[in-house]
């Protein structure tokens, strides 16, 4: 008898055999993340192409983030229908979203596109994290999920420059067309490469039961508080960092581009460190270490932020420690409510989005006082997250929601 949603000890999936699945999911996530990360750098181009003002485009992107709050309510359906169906649905929404702008460029289609892309991203991310977690023991899960999260940094380091080359060669719509093609190809790869298994719908409760299981678990609320606070602290600083660099050092476009590149490689370094140390150090301990280091980075601003080299060192320290912390949270989340992993992961993504909204709201008010105020608010959020971390218990709710394993050791859903 297997425990749904967890690794089947009688038919374990060899860790080396997970490598192609991890690489495939990471490649798909890179495409989705590129569609999100390319928007802000290309806002002037998009503005001219659609003949609308930049603030209108920014508003569309901001409002589209609210769609993430729907993901926890759709995720329980995936618990019943199966992991592969969830991956296909997420990628379909992403593909349709990018195709909209490619085929009919207009402000209305751009807004609809952002809604579809964000919802598809959340469903695909939550489902893929649950899927890979189903196939791995908890003690090895940190490395695997951290390797997938390299897609976030790679989308900025590789994906955005590639989209820029497409724009230069074929016009501003070209990235949307290329990403739509990548999305539809990804759907085909999901069908061909990921087994469907046998869905045990009798073992899966009504979707409302999965929601109740997540939102009635104290540890779920605790880890969502950690996620929201960590992201809010980062957002308070990120929103103002470019403005601060320009105000303090009169940075021009090239210098701001250098600082952006440093941020991208810092993110990559944080994800690489997480892949190397999470499973050795422990998930909760890694999160705590990351938050302490990030808080120390924030309070070091008055000492390091007075010169250009010091500011660059500060940026690397701050973003590397943040990314390490954000990635360290993920494997812990997978084991809070293991019987409803997709729903739990989707709820955590909603918490991330809430943190982004809170941080973006507070950032301008803090910056009116001074960038040091943004850094201090970040420290306050880190302390809040540290306090909430103490209430997190792994495996807090064990009731099964998903399906039985197949004979190959894969989760039935």
PLY file of the C-alpha trace (Angstrom):
ply
format ascii 1.0
element vertex 413
property float x
property float y
property float z
element edge 412
property int vertex1
property int vertex2
end_header
0.00 0.00 0.00
1.52 3.29 -1.04
1.04 6.68 0.47
-0.41 8.92 -2.25
1.66 11.93 -3.14
4.87 10.61 -1.55
7.73 8.49 -2.84
6.84 4.81 -3.00
9.57 3.11 -0.95
8.94 -0.23 -2.65
9.50 1.26 -6.10
11.86 4.23 -5.68
12.67 6.41 -8.64
16.50 6.50 -9.04
17.85 10.00 -8.47
20.02 9.85 -11.60
16.87 9.05 -13.63
15.30 12.28 -12.43
17.94 14.37 -14.22
16.16 14.42 -17.63
12.86 15.35 -15.94
14.53 18.13 -13.96
16.21 19.46 -17.11
12.95 19.34 -19.06
10.96 21.15 -16.37
13.76 23.73 -15.94
13.77 24.44 -19.70
9.99 24.95 -19.70
10.18 27.18 -16.63
12.92 29.23 -18.34
10.58 29.98 -21.24
7.75 31.02 -18.90
10.05 33.12 -16.70
11.48 34.86 -19.76
8.00 36.04 -20.74
7.67 37.63 -17.30
11.16 39.07 -16.86
11.38 40.61 -20.34
8.44 42.99 -19.81
10.11 45.69 -17.70
13.33 45.97 -19.78
11.26 46.24 -22.98
8.55 48.58 -21.69
9.59 51.48 -23.98
9.53 49.20 -27.03
6.16 47.71 -26.07
4.80 51.17 -25.41
5.73 52.39 -28.89
4.58 49.18 -30.53
1.11 49.26 -28.95
0.95 53.07 -28.93
0.05 53.30 -25.26
1.75 55.02 -22.34
4.21 53.11 -20.17
2.14 53.62 -16.96
-0.80 51.88 -18.67
1.38 48.86 -19.47
2.76 48.82 -15.93
-0.78 48.90 -14.55
-1.74 45.92 -16.73
1.23 43.92 -15.45
0.48 44.84 -11.83
-3.21 43.99 -12.07
-2.43 40.70 -13.78
-0.49 39.61 -10.70
-3.80 39.45 -8.82
-4.74 36.39 -10.87
-2.27 34.41 -8.76
-4.80 34.51 -5.92
-7.00 32.18 -7.98
-4.33 29.48 -8.28
-5.03 27.81 -4.88
-8.68 27.40 -5.88
-7.82 25.77 -9.22
-5.05 23.56 -7.83
-7.39 21.11 -6.02
-8.88 20.21 -9.40
-5.40 19.20 -10.51
-5.13 17.00 -7.40
-8.02 14.97 -8.83
-7.25 15.20 -12.53
-3.54 14.45 -12.30
-0.13 16.10 -12.40
0.35 15.77 -16.16
-2.98 17.43 -16.83
-1.95 20.27 -14.52
1.32 20.75 -16.42
-0.55 20.76 -19.73
-3.12 23.28 -18.48
-0.43 25.63 -17.17
1.54 25.46 -20.39
-1.62 25.87 -22.51
-2.53 29.09 -20.68
1.03 30.38 -21.14
1.02 29.49 -24.86
-2.34 31.14 -25.48
-1.23 34.24 -23.58
1.91 34.75 -25.66
0.09 33.88 -28.90
-2.50 36.60 -28.25
0.03 39.40 -28.53
1.89 37.71 -31.38
-1.28 37.44 -33.51
-3.16 40.58 -32.45
-0.94 43.23 -30.84
-3.06 45.64 -28.83
-3.36 46.89 -25.27
-6.42 44.74 -24.57
-4.72 41.56 -25.79
-1.57 42.48 -23.85
-3.61 42.76 -20.66
-5.33 39.42 -21.35
-1.94 37.95 -22.21
-0.46 38.96 -18.86
-3.43 37.42 -17.04
-3.08 34.11 -18.90
0.71 34.00 -18.57
0.64 34.64 -14.82
-2.07 32.08 -14.19
-0.34 29.53 -16.42
2.97 30.20 -14.68
1.46 29.64 -11.24
-0.32 26.42 -12.18
2.68 25.01 -14.04
5.11 25.96 -11.28
2.97 24.53 -8.47
2.26 21.32 -10.39
5.86 20.76 -11.49
7.14 21.29 -7.94
4.60 18.79 -6.63
5.35 16.34 -9.44
9.10 16.32 -8.82
8.55 16.19 -5.06
6.39 13.08 -5.51
9.37 11.39 -7.12
11.99 12.24 -4.51
12.70 11.64 -0.86
12.57 14.78 1.29
16.24 14.55 2.25
17.28 14.95 -1.42
14.54 17.33 -2.56
16.29 20.64 -1.90
18.97 20.08 -4.54
16.46 19.00 -7.17
14.08 21.94 -6.71
16.99 24.39 -6.51
18.29 23.14 -9.86
14.89 23.81 -11.41
14.90 27.31 -9.89
18.05 28.11 -11.86
15.51 28.84 -14.59
14.67 32.16 -12.90
18.21 33.51 -13.20
18.79 31.92 -16.61
15.70 33.60 -18.00
17.28 36.96 -17.14
20.84 36.10 -18.16
20.05 34.16 -21.37
16.36 34.51 -22.14
16.03 38.30 -22.08
19.12 38.93 -24.30
17.79 36.32 -26.75
14.44 38.11 -26.87
16.29 41.40 -27.43
18.05 39.85 -30.44
14.70 38.69 -31.82
13.27 42.19 -31.41
16.25 43.70 -33.18
15.92 41.27 -36.07
12.16 40.82 -36.44
10.33 43.47 -34.44
8.82 43.82 -30.97
6.23 41.04 -31.47
8.85 38.40 -32.25
9.49 37.30 -28.62
5.80 36.59 -28.09
5.68 34.46 -31.24
8.84 32.55 -30.27
7.60 31.92 -26.73
4.20 30.75 -28.01
5.95 28.20 -30.23
8.12 27.12 -27.27
4.96 26.69 -25.19
3.18 24.48 -27.69
6.33 22.39 -28.21
6.56 22.03 -24.43
3.01 20.67 -24.31
4.00 18.04 -26.85
7.06 17.12 -24.75
4.88 16.78 -21.64
2.64 14.30 -23.48
5.56 12.34 -24.93
7.99 12.38 -22.00
5.91 12.37 -18.81
3.87 9.24 -18.04
0.22 9.82 -17.21
-0.16 6.91 -14.80
-3.44 5.79 -13.30
-5.45 8.44 -11.49
-7.09 7.08 -8.34
-10.02 9.49 -8.17
-11.64 7.46 -5.39
-8.73 8.39 -3.11
-8.90 12.08 -3.99
-11.40 14.13 -2.00
-13.57 16.94 -3.26
-11.50 20.03 -4.17
-12.89 21.88 -1.17
-11.42 19.20 1.07
-7.92 19.88 -0.28
-8.37 23.60 0.32
-9.61 22.95 3.83
-6.67 20.65 4.49
-4.20 23.38 3.53
-5.89 26.38 5.12
-6.69 24.60 8.37
-3.04 23.65 8.93
-1.09 26.05 11.17
2.23 25.20 9.55
0.79 26.10 6.15
-0.11 29.56 7.41
3.31 29.87 9.05
5.27 29.01 5.90
3.05 31.30 3.79
3.83 34.11 6.24
7.54 33.36 5.82
7.20 33.45 2.03
5.17 36.66 1.93
7.50 38.45 4.37
10.71 37.41 2.60
9.38 38.50 -0.81
7.94 41.77 0.59
11.32 42.68 2.09
13.07 42.02 -1.18
10.49 43.96 -3.16
10.79 47.02 -0.91
14.47 47.16 -1.85
14.22 45.98 -5.48
11.62 48.57 -6.41
13.92 51.40 -5.36
17.39 50.01 -6.10
17.59 51.26 -9.69
16.29 54.70 -8.70
18.79 54.84 -5.84
21.72 53.92 -8.12
20.71 56.66 -10.53
20.12 59.28 -7.82
23.21 58.47 -5.75
25.75 57.87 -8.51
24.12 59.40 -11.62
24.18 56.00 -13.29
23.33 56.03 -16.98
21.81 53.20 -19.02
25.05 51.24 -19.47
25.86 51.33 -15.76
22.31 50.35 -14.84
22.66 47.46 -17.29
25.82 46.36 -15.47
24.02 46.43 -12.13
21.17 44.38 -13.65
23.69 41.82 -14.89
25.19 41.63 -11.40
21.72 41.00 -9.97
21.14 38.20 -12.49
24.41 36.47 -11.66
23.77 36.99 -7.93
20.45 35.18 -8.35
22.25 32.39 -10.17
24.80 32.18 -7.34
22.07 32.02 -4.71
20.31 29.21 -6.55
23.61 27.36 -6.99
24.42 27.67 -3.29
20.96 26.38 -2.43
21.47 23.35 -4.69
24.79 22.63 -2.97
23.90 23.14 0.70
20.14 22.83 1.33
20.05 19.09 1.86
23.31 19.08 3.85
22.50 21.96 6.19
18.76 21.33 6.51
15.81 23.22 5.05
14.69 25.27 8.06
18.24 26.03 9.11
19.08 27.16 5.57
16.09 29.52 5.51
17.11 31.00 8.87
20.73 31.45 7.76
19.59 33.08 4.51
17.33 35.55 6.30
20.02 36.51 8.81
22.58 37.07 6.04
20.04 39.05 4.01
19.21 41.20 7.04
22.90 41.86 7.65
23.24 42.88 4.01
20.37 45.33 4.40
21.79 46.99 7.51
25.24 47.25 5.90
23.91 49.76 3.35
25.19 52.89 5.16
28.74 51.49 5.16
28.84 49.91 1.68
26.47 52.21 -0.18
28.68 55.29 -0.16
30.82 54.34 -3.18
30.11 52.68 -6.53
32.26 49.56 -5.81
30.69 49.26 -2.36
27.20 49.60 -3.84
27.96 46.83 -6.34
29.21 44.55 -3.56
26.07 45.36 -1.60
23.82 44.46 -4.53
25.52 41.08 -4.98
25.36 40.29 -1.24
21.73 41.34 -0.93
20.37 39.50 -3.98
22.46 36.37 -3.51
21.25 35.94 0.08
17.65 36.65 -0.91
17.63 34.14 -3.74
19.20 31.49 -1.51
16.44 32.07 1.06
13.60 32.07 -1.48
14.78 28.77 -3.00
15.34 27.22 0.44
11.67 27.79 1.27
10.38 25.60 -1.58
11.39 22.08 -0.45
10.06 22.80 3.03
6.69 23.84 1.56
6.41 20.55 -0.34
6.28 18.57 2.89
3.92 20.75 4.94
0.77 19.11 3.52
2.16 16.24 1.43
-1.31 14.89 0.65
-2.25 18.14 -1.13
1.03 19.26 -2.61
-0.27 21.13 -5.67
-2.73 23.10 -3.56
-0.06 23.89 -0.95
2.45 24.99 -3.59
-0.18 27.15 -5.32
-1.12 28.75 -2.00
2.55 29.51 -1.36
2.86 31.14 -4.79
-0.15 33.29 -3.90
1.70 34.26 -0.70
4.73 35.25 -2.79
2.49 37.44 -4.96
0.92 39.03 -1.90
4.41 39.84 -0.65
5.28 41.47 -3.98
2.18 43.63 -3.76
2.85 44.69 -0.16
6.50 45.46 -0.89
5.71 47.45 -4.03
3.09 49.44 -2.12
5.45 50.35 0.74
8.59 50.99 -1.33
7.77 54.50 -2.68
6.77 55.78 0.75
9.98 54.42 2.28
12.10 55.95 -0.47
10.68 59.39 0.27
12.51 59.11 3.60
15.63 57.61 2.06
16.85 54.32 0.63
18.10 53.38 4.08
14.44 53.30 5.16
13.74 50.68 2.47
16.61 48.62 3.85
15.32 48.89 7.43
11.82 47.81 6.39
13.44 44.82 4.67
15.10 43.91 7.98
11.72 44.15 9.72
10.22 41.73 7.20
13.17 39.33 7.69
12.55 39.37 11.45
8.84 38.69 10.88
9.75 35.75 8.66
12.19 34.39 11.24
9.47 34.47 13.88
6.97 32.70 11.63
9.55 30.05 10.70
9.47 28.77 14.27
5.86 27.67 13.75
6.59 25.50 10.71
6.34 21.72 11.19
7.11 19.28 8.36
4.34 16.81 7.51
1.82 18.79 9.54
-1.09 17.28 7.60
-0.66 13.80 6.18
-4.11 12.99 4.80
-3.70 11.65 1.25
-5.16 13.57 -1.62
-3.37 12.43 -4.75
-2.96 9.04 -6.38
-1.26 5.68 -6.23
2.10 4.96 -7.81
2.43 3.23 -11.14
4.48 0.09 -11.56
7.38 2.27 -12.73
7.51 4.10 -9.41
5.95 7.24 -10.86
3.05 8.95 -9.16
-0.21 7.81 -10.67
-1.25 11.39 -11.29
0 1
1 2
2 3
3 4
4 5
5 6
6 7
7 8
8 9
9 10
10 11
11 12
12 13
13 14
14 15
15 16
16 17
17 18
18 19
19 20
20 21
21 22
22 23
23 24
24 25
25 26
26 27
27 28
28 29
29 30
30 31
31 32
32 33
33 34
34 35
35 36
36 37
37 38
38 39
39 40
40 41
41 42
42 43
43 44
44 45
45 46
46 47
47 48
48 49
49 50
50 51
51 52
52 53
53 54
54 55
55 56
56 57
57 58
58 59
59 60
60 61
61 62
62 63
63 64
64 65
65 66
66 67
67 68
68 69
69 70
70 71
71 72
72 73
73 74
74 75
75 76
76 77
77 78
78 79
79 80
80 81
81 82
82 83
83 84
84 85
85 86
86 87
87 88
88 89
89 90
90 91
91 92
92 93
93 94
94 95
95 96
96 97
97 98
98 99
99 100
100 101
101 102
102 103
103 104
104 105
105 106
106 107
107 108
108 109
109 110
110 111
111 112
112 113
113 114
114 115
115 116
116 117
117 118
118 119
119 120
120 121
121 122
122 123
123 124
124 125
125 126
126 127
127 128
128 129
129 130
130 131
131 132
132 133
133 134
134 135
135 136
136 137
137 138
138 139
139 140
140 141
141 142
142 143
143 144
144 145
145 146
146 147
147 148
148 149
149 150
150 151
151 152
152 153
153 154
154 155
155 156
156 157
157 158
158 159
159 160
160 161
161 162
162 163
163 164
164 165
165 166
166 167
167 168
168 169
169 170
170 171
171 172
172 173
173 174
174 175
175 176
176 177
177 178
178 179
179 180
180 181
181 182
182 183
183 184
184 185
185 186
186 187
187 188
188 189
189 190
190 191
191 192
192 193
193 194
194 195
195 196
196 197
197 198
198 199
199 200
200 201
201 202
202 203
203 204
204 205
205 206
206 207
207 208
208 209
209 210
210 211
211 212
212 213
213 214
214 215
215 216
216 217
217 218
218 219
219 220
220 221
221 222
222 223
223 224
224 225
225 226
226 227
227 228
228 229
229 230
230 231
231 232
232 233
233 234
234 235
235 236
236 237
237 238
238 239
239 240
240 241
241 242
242 243
243 244
244 245
245 246
246 247
247 248
248 249
249 250
250 251
251 252
252 253
253 254
254 255
255 256
256 257
257 258
258 259
259 260
260 261
261 262
262 263
263 264
264 265
265 266
266 267
267 268
268 269
269 270
270 271
271 272
272 273
273 274
274 275
275 276
276 277
277 278
278 279
279 280
280 281
281 282
282 283
283 284
284 285
285 286
286 287
287 288
288 289
289 290
290 291
291 292
292 293
293 294
294 295
295 296
296 297
297 298
298 299
299 300
300 301
301 302
302 303
303 304
304 305
305 306
306 307
307 308
308 309
309 310
310 311
311 312
312 313
313 314
314 315
315 316
316 317
317 318
318 319
319 320
320 321
321 322
322 323
323 324
324 325
325 326
326 327
327 328
328 329
329 330
330 331
331 332
332 333
333 334
334 335
335 336
336 337
337 338
338 339
339 340
340 341
341 342
342 343
343 344
344 345
345 346
346 347
347 348
348 349
349 350
350 351
351 352
352 353
353 354
354 355
355 356
356 357
357 358
358 359
359 360
360 361
361 362
362 363
363 364
364 365
365 366
366 367
367 368
368 369
369 370
370 371
371 372
372 373
373 374
374 375
375 376
376 377
377 378
378 379
379 380
380 381
381 382
382 383
383 384
384 385
385 386
386 387
387 388
388 389
389 390
390 391
391 392
392 393
393 394
394 395
395 396
396 397
397 398
398 399
399 400
400 401
401 402
402 403
403 404
404 405
405 406
406 407
407 408
408 409
409 410
410 411
411 412
